[in-house]
Amino acid sequence: MVTYFVLKKLKGRYFGSALARSNNKVMNAYGWGVQFRENSLQNLAVEYLGVFHLGARIRNKILKGILEKEDHLDHKLLDAGCGVGLASIYLSNRFCEVYGVDIDPLKIKEAKILAEENHLKNVNFKRADLLANGFINEKFDVIICFEVMEHVVNDKILIFNLSKLLKKGGRLILSFPSGTLLSRIAQKSLSHHKVGYTPNDIKKLLSGTKLIITDEFSFGKSILGKSVVACDFIFRKTFPILASIFFPVFYPLLILDNYLPKFGIPRGFILILNKR
C-alpha cells in the first residue's frame, strides 16, 4: 500500500513523463525513432522516472531550480526551439500560457499530439523560423532557448529576435554546449553550425539588445563530471541501450559534479539574461 502511494505521487513528475501517455514515434534525441506505446514497459519506466537522457535531465534540473525561485503562474513562457515539446509540457503547470515553436514540422506535429494526449489546454505549438522577423506575435515574461544556438546559421539574429519578444524585466534562459573535444566530435552528426560557446561569446552577441547576463550555471565541469559525460556520449554513439542502463548511476554523479572543483572547460552552460 505504501509503495502504491509513493509511485502514485511520483507519477508524471519528471521531465519527459508526458511520453508515457503517447503512442507516438518520437524522432529526436529523446527517442532515436523509438515507438512509444501506451501501457508498455518502456512507457511505464518513462512515466515514473522520466526520459533517460543525461544532458536533457541535468539541464532541466538547473532550469527547474532557476524557475522555483519565483512564482510564474501569471506569466507567459516561450520555448524557442521546442523540439517535440517536452520542456513546454513539463513547465505547463508553472505558467498560465506556454508557447512552443520549432522549425521542424514533424517535431511540431509530435508536440501537438503529446499536448492533446496529455489534455493540456494552455500549451500551444507552432512551426516557426526563429531567424524570421516577427515569427510570433506575442510578448513573454520568460523565454527558454535550450541547445538551439549552435544549430542556427546566424546566432546574433536569433538573440536579437528573442530579445524583442521579451517584456521589460523579462528573462531569457539560454543553454548551449561549450567548445570541448566532445562538441567537436559531435558537431557534424548533430548538425551544429558552431562547435560551442563561452559566456563571453554570448556577451559579444548582445550588442543592439537590452539584454544583460545576470547569472551563469554549468555542468560537466569537474573531472568526475567530464568522465560521466564522456562515457554517456560514447554509449549513445555505440550502444544506446547502455546509456539508458547507466543513467540511474550517471545522473546522480552529474549532480554531484556541481559541488566538486572545476577542472578545465565545462561541458555545457546555462545563462540567465535579463531585459533592462
C-alpha angles and dihedrals in degrees: 000000000000090000090052094054092045091052092045090054092048094046113119096353098115133082109274096016088124088076089069090073091052137100088186131125103231111210103196144072093295094060110012089219092312117161109234112209124191114249092011121134090250093053091046091056091048091047094058102028107027126229116330095231113127100200095044092048098048091047090049091050090055091046091050090052091051095049095044090068091073139033111250101172092118094041133099121231130202118201101200110201092011099174108194090349103252094140092045091052094043091052096042093102092053098055134048091226131017126192122191122192131182136163094228110088093199092056092047089051090052091046092053090050091051092049091050094046090050092048095237116166100175097056120089126185126197136173108240142153109238090207093057118098112251095004089163129024100220141092121229139204093207132021123188120195110179124184093341107107095071090056099055128086096223113033093176092060089048092055092044093051093048092048090056090056094054122095117232107280090020125135133235111201109200129191125189142152122255124234097268128144090260090055090052092049092048096042098095099038092049095044094240117170089196127040091220146296143246124218087255090057089055092047089058090055093057097076110118092028133087092233124123128182109244104168141015133204131177142178135203089041102130128064089256093049093048091050092050093048091047093051092047090050093050092048092050091051096046113020109008092186088066090059089057093044093051095041094095087057100038097048098059089045091053089051089051087052088073091067098046129089116277117252119188123316118347118240093239144000138216117198131189114216120189125203113230 
